Amino acid sequence: MPKFVIEREIPGAGKLSEQELKTVSQTSCQVLRELGPQVQWLQSYVTADKIYCVYIAPDEEQVREHARLGGFPANSVARVMTVIDPTTAE
């Protein structure tokens, strides 16, 4: 199943409280339950003004539907073509 990186522009994201992040996560998980098991949230990285999320989904449309239903921005959705790490250099 394809993997996607979603860029969400959220000014002040890095200053969100633990409770705010929990609420956003709960909303995301509820939408995922509604969409079914074909869309999976792997993890997210919070920076100062953006959140980068990694999802597994059949296609970009399903990723964008999750964002729409959850009320989240999805400013950029990019399909991961391959993953590299330090072992790639060996």
Order of alpha helices (4+ residues) and beta strands (2+ residues): beta-alpha-beta-beta-alpha-beta
